[in-house]
Amino acid sequence: MTCELCDTPGGELLWQDELCRVVLVADAHYAGFCRVILNRHVKEMTDLAESERARLMAVVFAVEACVRETLQPDKINLASLGNMTPHVHWHVIPRFADDRHFPNPIWGEARREGVARTVDTAQLRRALATRL
């Protein structure tokens, strides 16, 4: 069986340590959309040791803080689904009231065209390096 998150970085690498990596997702409609991906193939959070779960969530929360600081969104969505890719990873998605799907999840049908935004990748990378 192949796993996209084992076989590819899963996005543009912003930060990593021995446990996990933070990548920027290439989505023109959701600038600043990041994933926190476990560096080994594990299907569920409860398959991790308690200390690993705590560390992984500390990284998720640090990414949320950095995305908020960098983009100042109206809301942040955190999601861990894994239905399509059963490999532990978290989505950190900045949301704006004028984005394509707001207030619905980004995986549904778009409600409007949305406003184009960009993210300063270097600023986000620096924020992550400082916080993590």
NORGI-V581337 format. One record per residue. N is the residue number from 1. SS is DSSP state (alpha for helix, beta for strand, coil for the rest). PHI is phi in radians with two decimals (999 if undefined). D_CENTER is the distance of its C-alpha to the mean C-alpha in Angstrom with 1 decimal. Layout:
BEGIN
n={N	N}
ss={SS	SS}
phi={PHI	PHI}
d_center={D_CENTER	D_CENTER}
END
This chain:
BEGIN
n={1	2	3	4	5	6	7	8	9	10	11	12	13	14	15	16	17	18	19	20	21	22	23	24	25	26	27	28	29	30	31	32	33	34	35	36	37	38	39	40	41	42	43	44	45	46	47	48	49	50	51	52	53	54	55	56	57	58	59	60	61	62	63	64	65	66	67	68	69	70	71	72	73	74	75	76	77	78	79	80	81	82	83	84	85	86	87	88	89	90	91	92	93	94	95	96	97	98	99	100	101	102	103	104	105	106	107	108	109	110	111	112	113	114	115	116	117	118	119	120	121	122	123	124	125	126	127	128	129	130	131	132}
ss={coil	coil	coil	alpha	alpha	alpha	alpha	coil	coil	coil	coil	beta	beta	beta	beta	beta	coil	coil	coil	beta	beta	beta	beta	beta	coil	coil	coil	coil	coil	coil	coil	coil	coil	beta	beta	beta	beta	beta	coil	coil	coil	coil	coil	coil	alpha	alpha	alpha	coil	coil	alpha	alpha	alpha	alpha	alpha	alpha	alpha	alpha	alpha	alpha	alpha	alpha	alpha	alpha	alpha	alpha	alpha	alpha	alpha	alpha	alpha	alpha	coil	coil	coil	beta	beta	beta	beta	beta	coil	coil	coil	coil	coil	coil	coil	coil	coil	beta	beta	beta	beta	beta	beta	beta	coil	coil	coil	coil	coil	coil	coil	coil	coil	coil	coil	coil	coil	coil	coil	coil	coil	coil	coil	coil	coil	coil	coil	coil	coil	alpha	alpha	alpha	alpha	alpha	alpha	alpha	alpha	alpha	alpha	alpha	coil}
phi={999	-1.72	-2.32	-0.97	-1.45	-1.54	-1.57	-2.37	-1.12	1.58	2.64	-1.34	-1.14	-1.88	-2.89	-2.78	-2.40	-1.20	-1.54	-2.66	-2.37	-2.02	-2.19	-1.66	-1.48	-1.39	-2.40	-1.01	-1.54	-2.35	-1.03	1.58	-1.17	-2.06	-2.15	-1.89	-2.08	-1.11	-1.40	-2.29	-1.37	-2.40	-1.48	-2.26	-1.01	-1.33	-1.42	-1.56	-1.14	-0.97	-1.15	-1.22	-1.05	-1.11	-1.13	-1.06	-1.19	-1.07	-1.18	-0.99	-1.18	-1.16	-1.11	-0.98	-1.07	-1.18	-1.15	-1.06	-1.10	-1.36	-1.89	0.88	-1.28	-1.26	-2.76	-2.04	-1.84	-1.95	-2.55	-2.35	-1.81	1.32	-1.18	-1.50	-2.26	-1.35	-2.45	-0.97	-2.78	-2.10	-1.68	-2.10	-2.11	-1.26	-2.12	-2.21	-1.03	-1.84	-1.32	-1.03	-2.00	-0.98	-1.63	-1.36	-1.07	-1.23	-1.54	-1.60	-1.34	-1.13	-1.74	-2.77	-1.18	1.54	-1.83	-1.29	-2.33	-2.21	-2.09	-1.43	-1.04	-1.11	-1.14	-1.12	-1.07	-1.11	-1.07	-1.12	-1.07	-1.24	-1.36	-1.78}
d_center={24.0	21.4	17.6	15.3	12.9	16.1	17.8	15.3	12.6	10.1	9.7	11.1	11.3	10.8	11.8	13.0	15.6	17.6	15.3	11.8	9.9	7.0	6.8	7.0	7.4	11.1	11.6	14.6	14.4	10.9	11.0	8.3	5.5	2.8	2.5	5.2	8.1	11.6	14.2	16.8	17.2	17.2	17.1	16.8	15.8	19.6	20.3	19.1	21.5	21.2	20.6	17.7	16.1	16.8	15.4	12.1	11.8	13.1	10.3	7.7	10.4	10.9	7.6	8.3	11.8	11.3	9.5	12.4	14.9	14.1	13.9	15.6	14.3	16.4	13.8	10.3	9.2	7.7	8.3	9.4	11.9	12.9	15.9	15.6	14.1	15.5	13.6	11.7	8.0	5.6	3.5	3.5	6.1	9.2	12.3	15.8	19.1	20.0	17.0	18.0	17.3	17.6	18.4	17.5	14.2	12.9	14.1	17.7	20.4	20.0	22.3	23.0	22.5	20.1	20.0	18.7	16.7	15.8	13.7	15.6	13.7	16.4	16.1	12.4	13.3	16.3	14.7	12.5	15.8	17.7	15.7	15.0}
END
